[in-house]
């Protein structure tokens, strides 16, 4: 039986942590694992086998990862060799630096999405869609929004879902 994957809402994520990772699929910002190979030391003591890591070498590797995490993420994405994996959903290709994901949203003019968690206000959403609905005399569908609205690709559907509003609701409120 597989473990249920948890979804992390934006208000339950860790923000402001230097070089914090975030999974774009589930929103996890706390637990990741890396595909690294450490040299193990084996020794036999009193008939049992003990496995250990060289503490000095391990600490050196961990310090190096801390200093070079930006480069490691970029290299793993460009080379297609996954290094970091989400410990929640086991995805690797969507793991990136949280700061970079949020910057990307802001640069794209994101009205709000699951990645950044910064949604425009409900009033702004209504104003934005009211203009478009009135221009078309209420003759607009969600498919029309998909092809004609510049904000749709940047996360407008996530804003609708966040406020639990549908296009049909907005049209009814406007009398269409």
C-alpha positions, -999 to 999 in steps of 0.1 A, spaced: 0 0 0 15 33 -10 17 63 12 -7 92 6 10 123 -8 3 154 12 -3 188 -5 13 218 12 -9 249 10 11 282 6 3 292 42 20 260 55 52 264 36 86 276 49 95 310 35 125 332 41 150 303 46 182 309 27 186 285 -3 153 267 5 140 241 -19 104 238 -31 86 211 -50 64 225 -77 40 196 -76 31 193 -39 45 225 -24 68 208 0 95 231 14 108 210 43 120 175 33 141 165 3 166 138 -3 197 137 -26 210 111 -49 246 111 -36 272 84 -31 291 84 1 321 62 7 313 38 36 338 24 60 332 -12 69 349 -30 98 343 -63 116 341 -61 154 333 -91 176 317 -110 148 294 -82 135 298 -59 106 298 -21 114 291 4 86 300 40 91 308 72 72 340 91 75 328 121 95 353 146 82 347 136 45 309 137 50 310 171 66 332 184 38 306 172 12 277 187 31 295 221 34 302 220 -3 265 212 -11 254 242 11 278 266 -8 270 253 -43 233 245 -41 223 270 -68 248 256 -93 238 220 -84 201 227 -91 209 245 -124 232 217 -135 208 189 -126 180 206 -146 201 214 -176 218 180 -177 187 160 -169 205 142 -141 183 145 -110 201 151 -78 173 165 -55 141 146 -49 110 156 -30 106 134 1 69 138 -1 59 130 -37 92 116 -50 93 141 -79 126 155 -90 121 176 -121 99 202 -103 123 207 -74 139 241 -76 150 269 -53 119 286 -38 133 320 -44 137 313 -81 101 299 -84 86 329 -68 107 353 -89 95 335 -120 59 341 -110 64 378 -103 83 382 -136 54 365 -156 28 388 -139 13 359 -121 -22 368 -106 -17 340 -81 -10 303 -82 -2 273 -62 36 279 -65 39 314 -51 7 315 -31 3 353 -36 -32 357 -50 -47 389 -63 -77 400 -42 -111 387 -51 -122 423 -60 -93 425 -85 -103 392 -100 -139 403 -104 -128 436 -120 -105 419 -144 -131 394 -156 -160 418 -156 -144 440 -182 -139 409 -205 -174 396 -199 -190 429 -207 -170 434 -239 -184 401 -251 -219 406 -238 -216 375 -216 -209 353 -246 -177 338 -232 -167 303 -221 -138 290 -201 -123 278 -234 -125 314 -248 -107 325 -216 -80 300 -222 -73 314 -257 -80 351 -253 -71 360 -217 -34 370 -212 -37 362 -175 -52 327 -180 -18 311 -187 -2 328 -158 -25 313 -132 -59 329 -134 -76 295 -131 -58 290 -98 -72 323 -85 -107 312 -95 -102 280 -76 -87 298 -46 -118 320 -42 -141 292 -53 -156 313 -81 -166 301 -116 -169 321 -148 -206 311 -148 -210 327 -113 -195 359 -126 -217 360 -156 -248 355 -135 -238 383 -112 -235 406 -142 -269 395 -155 -258 374 -184 
